Amino acid sequence: MLTNEQIQEFDEKGYIKGGIVLSDAEVEKLREELEMVMEGKSVKKPVHNRNLLDNSHYGMKITKKETVIQIVNIWMASEVYLEHAANRTICEEVAQLCRTDTLRIWHDQIQYKPPVTGGPTYWHQDHPLWPVIQPADLVSAWVALDDAVIENGCMWMVPGSHKWGNHQKYLSSSEDFKPVHRSPELLPAGVSTEAVPFEIKKGQVGYHHCLTWHGSPNNRSERKRRAIAVHYMPGQTIYAPTGNHVMEAHIHVKAGEPMSGDSFPVVYRKQEENRSAI
Ligand SMILES: O=C(O)CCC(=O)C(=O)O
């Protein structure tokens, strides 16, 4: 459970580090499953298993052979990842940050930056890339499967940026991987867009709000940088079909209805836990 001080810090900054939530053995198991799914050897398949940089995501043109393996919904291919998404500590803490009693998986994603050729994940906000769900109050739990440090491409965050609204269309990344806002006059007066590194140890969790500006630069080190992020929806999240998203094909509720269905499983319900404890 998070303390009130930690929750306050998250509300202020839009991200926070949690504790170590996985043992070395659990990390090893997740790494093995990742290898199997990445190589296409699992019976069930994830929604995506691709190099994120093979197409022009975020409108950037990629010329170098850089790689960020992105696997979306590895939980659909691996029971171990579904169990991970329901990790009790993580879910309790995300529920605290979202102020909710119920959590569903919106989707998960692996981002694997291989040694030396690991590419960047450009500066972005998550929720503007998820135009089919509202409101923008999701929280993601990002767990490192290797120590994520500056050298191997850890994430960077802009403190307080989750309070500034949707600026995705103005965001880009400078050559030295700083966040660039193309119309800074639209930002609240006096704010700083300076980014800070968000280093996370192997097995540790970091939480970020779905409007926080974040990105991660190249991995030019000799070390791998593997991580699993689960993007959690609070119970009140509704379907708002105003854009496109790969998960939309899995949504079977009507516009304006709360998100539900087998592709968005409930992984946490506070009241049920209380009942079973009585
Ligand atoms: O793993 C990364 O470097 C980026 C992940 C990310 O953008 C996210 O979890 O929202």
The ligand as a Gaussian input file, in Angstrom:
#p B3LYP/6-31G(d) Opt

LIG

0 1
 O        9.112000       1.373000     -21.960000
 C        9.276000       2.523000     -22.383000
 O       10.376000       3.013000     -22.526000
 C        8.089000       3.385000     -22.696000
 C        6.823000       2.829000     -22.125000
 C        5.652000       3.716000     -22.216000
 O        5.607000       4.640000     -22.989000
 C        4.526000       3.459000     -21.329000
 O        4.547000       2.496000     -20.549000
 O        3.549000       4.235000     -21.359000

